[in-house]
Amino acid sequence: MKLSARDAGAYFRKPDPDAAGCLIYGEDTVRVGQFRAGLVSALLGPDADEEMRLTRLTAAELRSDNALLLDAVKAVGFFPGPRAVQVDQATDGLTPIFEAALSDWQPGDAQIIVTAGVLAKKSSLRKLFEGAKSAYVAAVYDDPPGRAEIEELLQGAGVSNVDRAAMTDLETLARTLSAGDFRQTIDKLGLYKRGDATPVSPEDLEAVAPLSREAELDDILHATAETASAAIGPILSRLKAQGVAPVTLCIAALRHFRALHAAACHPGGAEAGLSAQRPPVFGPRRDRLKRQLSRWGRPQLETAISMLVETDLALRSSTAAPQMAMMERTLIRLAMLPPRRGR
């Protein structure tokens, strides 16, 4: 029986205990594995491994012993409760083995939980499970998780209270990160908010979301963009002591000013431009970049990018000039570009 995308989510949360099995397939092996893990957990409970009610087989093992799957399905466990046999990365070449196991399956036998990669419409394995009355098939697509799936992940991580702005940021992050990285971020958020009953805010999300650049460079980039030229020297000395190379600093500065320029050029305005960043910008950092944009016009940002490109080329040349001094001079010149407030 084929499950739609909506029905699949409900089925994984509350699977049929009397089914013979389920095939989950898709290109994203991480998401397929996540859905399989959720299905097995809902079907067998948290103690399946300790009670030896879950048998894991590989595709290679089934190829070398055709009777292995049926033996595992029919085996009688030492502990009461539902049982399952899990086979990952199955292929059409194993279809006859699964066909034999499904045809001999009886109520009380272990369920057959199978994962596979991309299966074409003509796939024999897919057709087998779709045609079986007591088995289910679910396709996992590469679409980013929607609101319902995000809320389900949050619930699983113990997070039940998210404000509207943070949920919007989570939906943006889900469209940017891979499934595995997004789930890891949700898990980190659950740990971060443990014992904290206040709603999740954009600031909380910023604390756990993956950063787009080296954190130790933030201070000097913000100081430059906020025209705090007096702060550049001391921060630069600290970065030099930490071993940050001038070329690395120049690349980070280019990335920062190009991000500001892209936001300034966005037809929807600075707010929409920052939301369109990849990876997206969250919480206090987004507010800080908005304040920086209020200081810089498009011509000034374009001038800043040109200056940084010239500096990057000079740093990569055979010049004998001190490189960190060149970088400091460029950053101070950048900080002097916008008009100072209060003039």
Secondary structure as GFF3:
##gff-version 3
##sequence-region A 1 343
A	DSSP	beta_strand	2	3	.	.	.	ID=ss1
A	DSSP	alpha_helix	5	13	.	.	.	ID=ss2
A	DSSP	beta_strand	21	26	.	.	.	ID=ss3
A	DSSP	alpha_helix	29	44	.	.	.	ID=ss4
A	DSSP	beta_strand	54	58	.	.	.	ID=ss5
A	DSSP	alpha_helix	59	64	.	.	.	ID=ss6
A	DSSP	alpha_helix	68	74	.	.	.	ID=ss7
A	DSSP	beta_strand	84	90	.	.	.	ID=ss8
A	DSSP	three_ten_helix	92	94	.	.	.	ID=ss9
A	DSSP	alpha_helix	95	104	.	.	.	ID=ss10
A	DSSP	beta_strand	111	116	.	.	.	ID=ss11
A	DSSP	alpha_helix	124	131	.	.	.	ID=ss12
A	DSSP	beta_strand	135	140	.	.	.	ID=ss13
A	DSSP	alpha_helix	147	156	.	.	.	ID=ss14
A	DSSP	alpha_helix	164	176	.	.	.	ID=ss15
A	DSSP	alpha_helix	179	192	.	.	.	ID=ss16
A	DSSP	alpha_helix	202	208	.	.	.	ID=ss17
A	DSSP	three_ten_helix	215	217	.	.	.	ID=ss18
A	DSSP	alpha_helix	218	225	.	.	.	ID=ss19
A	DSSP	three_ten_helix	229	231	.	.	.	ID=ss20
A	DSSP	alpha_helix	232	241	.	.	.	ID=ss21
A	DSSP	alpha_helix	246	265	.	.	.	ID=ss22
A	DSSP	alpha_helix	270	275	.	.	.	ID=ss23
A	DSSP	alpha_helix	283	295	.	.	.	ID=ss24
A	DSSP	alpha_helix	298	315	.	.	.	ID=ss25
A	DSSP	alpha_helix	323	335	.	.	.	ID=ss26
###
